[in-house]
Amino acid sequence: MLSIRDCLDYCGISDEEVALLAEYRGISGIAAAQMACCLVQTSAGVLVLTEYMDELIDHAARNGDTEKVERARRVRTRFVTDYPSRS
């Protein structure tokens, strides 16, 4: 049986990326991990994840949550670096 760690390692998704997706979508970490693993398989999916991160950053900025903005920007930067040809 595969663990969630096995799935994330296979997909190349970080815990922080999963946490941002879970927060954005209001879903569990496991559901977010499954969703992220599926989305990173295509260029369109990577774009969707990047847009989710952008929206989360914008929302945090509008609410004055500078800590969340900084964390989400750091995660987004790393994500775009990891998937440069798809985003």
Z-matrix of the N, CA and C atoms (Angstrom, degrees):
N
C 1 1.451
C 2 1.531 1 109.12
N 3 1.306 2 115.77 1 135.13
C 4 1.457 3 121.04 2 178.63
C 5 1.520 4 110.36 3 -82.64
N 6 1.306 5 114.79 4 142.71
C 7 1.461 6 120.25 5 174.55
C 8 1.526 7 108.67 6 -92.01
N 9 1.309 8 115.70 7 168.50
C 10 1.465 9 119.82 8 176.99
C 11 1.531 10 109.65 9 -63.00
N 12 1.326 11 116.50 10 -34.23
C 13 1.474 12 121.09 11 177.61
C 14 1.516 13 109.87 12 -63.26
N 15 1.322 14 118.00 13 -42.58
C 16 1.462 15 121.44 14 177.58
C 17 1.526 16 110.79 15 -58.42
N 18 1.309 17 115.96 16 -43.39
C 19 1.471 18 120.84 17 -179.55
C 20 1.526 19 110.95 18 -65.17
N 21 1.322 20 116.45 19 -45.89
C 22 1.466 21 119.84 20 -179.71
C 23 1.521 22 111.11 21 -63.99
N 24 1.331 23 116.32 22 -42.25
C 25 1.465 24 119.45 23 178.05
C 26 1.521 25 111.09 24 -63.06
N 27 1.316 26 117.30 25 -40.44
C 28 1.458 27 121.57 26 178.82
C 29 1.532 28 111.03 27 -61.89
N 30 1.320 29 115.96 28 -43.14
C 31 1.465 30 121.13 29 -177.12
C 32 1.521 31 112.98 30 -81.18
N 33 1.327 32 117.02 31 -20.07
C 34 1.459 33 120.27 32 -177.56
C 35 1.515 34 113.08 33 80.97
N 36 1.310 35 117.20 34 19.80
C 37 1.463 36 122.57 35 -179.30
C 38 1.521 37 109.09 36 -93.63
N 39 1.324 38 116.55 37 138.47
C 40 1.462 39 120.14 38 179.54
C 41 1.525 40 111.26 39 -89.50
N 42 1.307 41 115.31 40 160.60
C 43 1.466 42 120.75 41 175.65
C 44 1.520 43 111.02 42 -58.78
N 45 1.332 44 116.96 43 -38.44
C 46 1.466 45 120.37 44 -179.81
C 47 1.526 46 111.88 45 -65.92
N 48 1.316 47 116.81 46 -38.46
C 49 1.466 48 120.10 47 178.07
C 50 1.522 49 110.11 48 -65.17
N 51 1.316 50 116.38 49 -41.46
C 52 1.461 51 120.85 50 177.36
C 53 1.524 52 110.00 51 -63.66
N 54 1.326 53 117.14 52 -42.83
C 55 1.468 54 120.99 53 -179.78
C 56 1.526 55 111.43 54 -61.71
N 57 1.339 56 116.90 55 -40.88
C 58 1.469 57 119.52 56 177.56
C 59 1.523 58 111.24 57 -64.18
N 60 1.319 59 116.30 58 -42.88
C 61 1.463 60 120.07 59 179.55
C 62 1.528 61 110.19 60 -63.82
N 63 1.329 62 116.84 61 -43.77
C 64 1.467 63 120.81 62 179.05
C 65 1.526 64 110.42 63 -60.52
N 66 1.312 65 116.13 64 -43.04
C 67 1.463 66 120.18 65 179.15
C 68 1.528 67 111.10 66 -65.29
N 69 1.315 68 116.31 67 -46.07
C 70 1.464 69 120.78 68 -178.27
C 71 1.523 70 111.50 69 -61.53
N 72 1.335 71 116.18 70 -45.44
C 73 1.461 72 120.77 71 -175.98
C 74 1.527 73 113.73 72 -87.44
N 75 1.346 74 116.60 73 -12.84
C 76 1.462 75 119.80 74 -178.23
C 77 1.515 76 112.12 75 68.95
N 78 1.336 77 115.88 76 39.76
C 79 1.458 78 121.31 77 -178.26
C 80 1.528 79 109.40 78 -123.87
N 81 1.319 80 116.17 79 170.24
C 82 1.461 81 120.75 80 179.76
C 83 1.529 82 110.47 81 -69.38
N 84 1.311 83 115.45 82 161.63
C 85 1.457 84 120.66 83 177.63
C 86 1.516 85 112.50 84 -61.64
N 87 1.310 86 116.58 85 -38.36
C 88 1.471 87 120.25 86 179.69
C 89 1.526 88 110.26 87 -66.07
N 90 1.314 89 117.18 88 -44.00
C 91 1.471 90 120.28 89 178.01
C 92 1.527 91 110.17 90 -63.69
N 93 1.331 92 116.68 91 -40.41
C 94 1.466 93 120.61 92 179.12
C 95 1.527 94 110.61 93 -65.16
N 96 1.331 95 117.00 94 -39.05
C 97 1.466 96 120.45 95 178.44
C 98 1.519 97 110.80 96 -63.11
N 99 1.321 98 116.74 97 -43.90
C 100 1.464 99 120.41 98 178.44
C 101 1.526 100 110.73 99 -62.54
N 102 1.321 101 115.59 100 -44.05
C 103 1.460 102 120.43 101 -179.73
C 104 1.528 103 110.56 102 -63.09
N 105 1.329 104 116.75 103 -46.58
C 106 1.465 105 120.94 104 -178.58
C 107 1.521 106 111.19 105 -62.92
N 108 1.331 107 116.92 106 -42.13
C 109 1.465 108 119.98 107 179.84
C 110 1.524 109 111.31 108 -61.34
N 111 1.307 110 116.33 109 -36.96
C 112 1.474 111 119.98 110 176.70
C 113 1.522 112 111.17 111 -70.60
N 114 1.319 113 116.57 112 -44.39
C 115 1.460 114 120.13 113 -174.87
C 116 1.527 115 113.17 114 -66.24
N 117 1.330 116 118.19 115 -36.05
C 118 1.459 117 118.75 116 -177.36
C 119 1.524 118 113.42 117 -72.53
N 120 1.306 119 117.29 118 -2.66
C 121 1.463 120 120.66 119 179.81
C 122 1.523 121 112.59 120 -77.25
N 123 1.338 122 116.88 121 -15.59
C 124 1.466 123 119.89 122 -178.78
C 125 1.528 124 110.64 123 -132.55
N 126 1.305 125 115.60 124 156.93
C 127 1.468 126 120.71 125 176.74
C 128 1.521 127 110.87 126 -61.35
N 129 1.311 128 116.68 127 -41.01
C 130 1.470 129 120.32 128 179.54
C 131 1.524 130 110.33 129 -63.99
N 132 1.312 131 117.39 130 -38.92
C 133 1.448 132 121.22 131 179.04
C 134 1.522 133 112.28 132 -66.19
N 135 1.321 134 116.15 133 -40.39
C 136 1.468 135 120.12 134 176.91
C 137 1.525 136 109.30 135 -62.86
N 138 1.312 137 117.26 136 -40.18
C 139 1.464 138 120.88 137 177.33
C 140 1.527 139 110.66 138 -62.22
N 141 1.312 140 117.77 139 -41.56
C 142 1.461 141 121.87 140 177.66
C 143 1.524 142 110.29 141 -59.92
N 144 1.324 143 117.16 142 -47.65
C 145 1.464 144 120.12 143 178.93
C 146 1.522 145 111.81 144 -61.14
N 147 1.319 146 116.83 145 -40.92
C 148 1.457 147 120.80 146 178.34
C 149 1.526 148 110.49 147 -63.49
N 150 1.326 149 117.49 148 -41.71
C 151 1.462 150 121.12 149 178.15
C 152 1.523 151 111.72 150 -64.69
N 153 1.335 152 117.01 151 -38.80
C 154 1.469 153 120.46 152 176.02
C 155 1.522 154 110.22 153 -59.51
N 156 1.324 155 115.99 154 -44.32
C 157 1.461 156 119.95 155 179.62
C 158 1.523 157 110.68 156 -64.13
N 159 1.330 158 116.87 157 -41.58
C 160 1.471 159 120.47 158 177.76
C 161 1.526 160 110.97 159 -60.73
N 162 1.318 161 116.56 160 -43.48
C 163 1.465 162 120.76 161 -179.86
C 164 1.525 163 111.38 162 -65.32
N 165 1.320 164 116.76 163 -39.28
C 166 1.460 165 120.66 164 177.62
C 167 1.525 166 110.53 165 -64.49
N 168 1.316 167 116.78 166 -41.22
C 169 1.470 168 121.38 167 177.04
C 170 1.518 169 110.05 168 -61.95
N 171 1.330 170 117.38 169 -47.42
C 172 1.466 171 121.58 170 179.52
C 173 1.526 172 111.36 171 -60.25
N 174 1.312 173 116.72 172 -43.44
C 175 1.464 174 121.22 173 -179.25
C 176 1.532 175 110.01 174 -63.93
N 177 1.315 176 116.67 175 -45.46
C 178 1.474 177 120.68 176 179.42
C 179 1.528 178 110.67 177 -63.22
N 180 1.326 179 116.56 178 -39.36
C 181 1.472 180 120.09 179 179.29
C 182 1.530 181 110.74 180 -65.22
N 183 1.335 182 117.07 181 -42.45
C 184 1.471 183 120.00 182 178.53
C 185 1.522 184 111.47 183 -62.79
N 186 1.336 185 116.34 184 -30.45
C 187 1.464 186 120.72 185 -179.66
C 188 1.524 187 112.58 186 -90.59
N 189 1.316 188 116.97 187 1.98
C 190 1.462 189 120.50 188 177.45
C 191 1.515 190 114.55 189 73.45
N 192 1.326 191 117.83 190 19.58
C 193 1.467 192 122.06 191 -179.20
C 194 1.531 193 108.95 192 -90.01
N 195 1.321 194 115.41 193 80.48
C 196 1.469 195 120.15 194 -174.74
C 197 1.521 196 112.72 195 -64.90
N 198 1.321 197 117.37 196 -32.23
C 199 1.467 198 120.26 197 178.46
C 200 1.527 199 110.72 198 -63.57
N 201 1.322 200 116.23 199 -44.75
C 202 1.468 201 120.58 200 178.71
C 203 1.525 202 110.48 201 -66.57
N 204 1.317 203 117.03 202 -39.25
C 205 1.469 204 120.62 203 178.45
C 206 1.520 205 109.64 204 -59.60
N 207 1.312 206 117.50 205 -48.59
C 208 1.462 207 121.21 206 -178.76
C 209 1.526 208 111.41 207 -62.66
N 210 1.341 209 116.33 208 -44.26
C 211 1.464 210 120.38 209 -179.89
C 212 1.531 211 110.56 210 -63.09
N 213 1.320 212 116.55 211 -46.65
C 214 1.468 213 120.69 212 -178.10
C 215 1.532 214 111.16 213 -66.49
N 216 1.311 215 117.69 214 -37.88
C 217 1.472 216 119.99 215 177.51
C 218 1.520 217 110.98 216 -64.75
N 219 1.326 218 116.54 217 -40.52
C 220 1.466 219 120.70 218 178.70
C 221 1.534 220 109.90 219 -62.59
N 222 1.327 221 116.13 220 -45.21
C 223 1.464 222 120.34 221 -179.80
C 224 1.529 223 110.21 222 -65.35
N 225 1.341 224 116.89 223 -43.12
C 226 1.463 225 120.68 224 -179.86
C 227 1.527 226 111.07 225 -61.99
N 228 1.331 227 116.41 226 -43.10
C 229 1.463 228 120.41 227 179.67
C 230 1.522 229 110.82 228 -60.04
N 231 1.312 230 116.10 229 -44.52
C 232 1.463 231 120.09 230 179.19
C 233 1.537 232 110.53 231 -65.28
N 234 1.327 233 116.61 232 -41.08
C 235 1.461 234 120.69 233 179.51
C 236 1.525 235 110.90 234 -61.08
N 237 1.315 236 116.94 235 -48.22
C 238 1.474 237 121.02 236 -179.16
C 239 1.533 238 110.34 237 -64.17
N 240 1.325 239 116.60 238 -34.11
C 241 1.458 240 120.23 239 175.81
C 242 1.521 241 111.34 240 -66.06
N 243 1.330 242 115.77 241 -40.70
C 244 1.471 243 120.65 242 -179.86
C 245 1.531 244 112.85 243 -70.79
N 246 1.328 245 116.34 244 -26.05
C 247 1.474 246 121.49 245 -178.21
C 248 1.533 247 110.18 246 -126.95
N 249 1.341 248 117.48 247 57.56
C 250 1.472 249 120.00 248 -173.64
C 251 1.511 250 114.93 249 -67.37
N 252 1.295 251 117.58 250 -34.56
C 253 1.462 252 119.72 251 -175.85
C 254 1.517 253 112.53 252 -82.17
N 255 1.316 254 116.67 253 -9.97
C 256 1.464 255 119.76 254 -175.60
C 257 1.515 256 113.18 255 -107.44
N 258 1.330 257 118.96 256 -12.93
C 259 1.457 258 118.98 257 -175.87
C 260 1.504 259 112.51 258 -110.81
